[in-house]
Amino acid sequence: MPKITYIEHNGKEHQIEMPVGYSIMEGAIKHSVPGIDADCGGSCACATCHVYVDENFLNKIPKAQESEQDMIDFVQDADKSSRLSCQIIITNDLDGIVVRMPKKQS
């Protein structure tokens, strides 16, 4: 199973394994990773699962769809690596992916 490393704003790391087909957000929720609230349950209707994706993996995930980009536009401190973790589906290519949570979600 692919490994995902979640890094809280304070630097604390959580490494988990998740099956292919789940979202990065689902991995955080199932393993109680702080900093990803997922208030909308993964329907891309909020931005409480905002993460910064490590630049080594940005080209391995599909580009954000319009609905996701609309949500990111409202995120404080968004940058080029900002994504909603509910929209990143785990594949074998994402084994080792690192995502960081913003300070606002700590």
C-alpha positions as CSV (number, residue, x, y, z in Angstrom):
1,M,0.0,0.0,0.0
2,P,1.2,3.5,-0.7
3,K,2.7,5.5,2.2
4,I,1.6,9.1,2.8
5,T,3.4,11.5,5.1
6,Y,1.3,14.2,6.7
7,I,3.2,17.1,8.3
8,E,1.4,19.3,10.8
9,H,2.2,23.0,10.8
10,N,4.3,22.4,14.0
11,G,6.4,19.8,12.1
12,K,4.9,16.7,13.7
13,E,4.8,13.9,11.1
14,H,2.3,11.2,10.6
15,Q,3.1,8.4,8.2
16,I,0.3,6.0,7.2
17,E,-0.4,3.4,4.6
18,M,-3.6,3.6,2.6
19,P,-5.1,1.5,-0.1
20,V,-5.2,2.7,-3.7
21,G,-8.5,4.4,-4.5
22,Y,-8.9,6.4,-1.3
23,S,-8.3,10.1,-1.1
24,I,-5.5,11.7,0.9
25,M,-8.2,13.3,3.0
26,E,-9.8,9.9,3.8
27,G,-6.4,8.7,5.0
28,A,-6.1,11.6,7.4
29,I,-9.6,11.2,8.8
30,K,-9.3,7.4,9.2
31,H,-6.1,7.9,11.2
32,S,-7.1,11.0,13.1
33,V,-4.4,13.2,11.6
34,P,-4.8,16.7,13.1
35,G,-5.2,19.6,10.7
36,I,-7.5,18.1,8.1
37,D,-11.1,18.6,9.3
38,A,-13.0,17.7,6.1
39,D,-16.1,19.6,7.1
40,C,-17.9,18.8,3.8
41,G,-17.0,15.1,3.9
42,G,-14.9,15.2,0.7
43,S,-17.4,16.8,-1.7
44,C,-15.1,19.7,-2.6
45,A,-17.5,22.2,-1.0
46,C,-15.1,23.7,1.6
47,A,-11.4,24.0,2.0
48,T,-10.8,22.4,5.4
49,C,-8.7,19.7,3.9
50,H,-6.3,22.1,2.2
51,V,-2.7,20.8,2.0
52,Y,0.5,21.8,0.4
53,V,1.7,19.0,-1.8
54,D,5.5,18.3,-1.9
55,E,6.8,19.7,-5.2
56,N,8.2,16.3,-6.2
57,F,4.7,14.9,-6.4
58,L,2.9,17.9,-8.1
59,N,3.4,16.4,-11.6
60,K,2.1,13.0,-10.4
61,I,-1.4,14.2,-9.5
62,P,-4.0,15.5,-12.0
63,K,-4.4,19.2,-12.2
64,A,-7.1,20.7,-10.1
65,Q,-10.5,20.8,-11.7
66,E,-12.4,24.1,-11.8
67,S,-14.5,23.4,-8.7
68,E,-11.4,22.6,-6.6
69,Q,-9.6,25.7,-7.9
70,D,-12.6,27.8,-7.0
71,M,-12.3,26.6,-3.4
72,I,-8.5,27.1,-3.3
73,D,-9.0,30.7,-4.5
74,F,-10.6,31.4,-1.1
75,V,-7.9,29.7,1.0
76,Q,-5.7,31.9,3.1
77,D,-2.0,31.5,2.2
78,A,-2.6,29.4,-0.9
79,D,0.3,28.8,-3.2
80,K,1.2,26.8,-6.3
81,S,1.3,23.6,-4.3
82,S,-2.1,24.1,-2.6
83,R,-4.6,21.3,-3.2
84,L,-7.7,19.9,-1.5
85,S,-6.7,16.5,-0.1
86,C,-10.2,15.2,-0.8
87,Q,-9.5,15.6,-4.5
88,I,-6.2,13.7,-4.5
89,I,-6.9,10.0,-5.1
90,I,-4.1,7.6,-3.9
91,T,-2.4,5.7,-6.6
92,N,0.8,3.5,-6.6
93,D,2.6,6.5,-8.2
94,L,1.9,8.5,-5.0
95,D,3.8,6.1,-2.7
96,G,5.9,8.4,-0.5
97,I,3.9,11.5,-1.1
98,V,4.3,14.3,1.5
99,V,1.6,16.8,2.3
100,R,1.9,19.7,4.8
101,M,-1.0,21.3,6.6
102,P,-1.3,25.1,6.7
103,K,-1.0,27.0,10.0
104,K,-4.6,28.1,9.8
105,Q,-5.7,24.4,10.1
106,S,-3.6,23.7,13.2
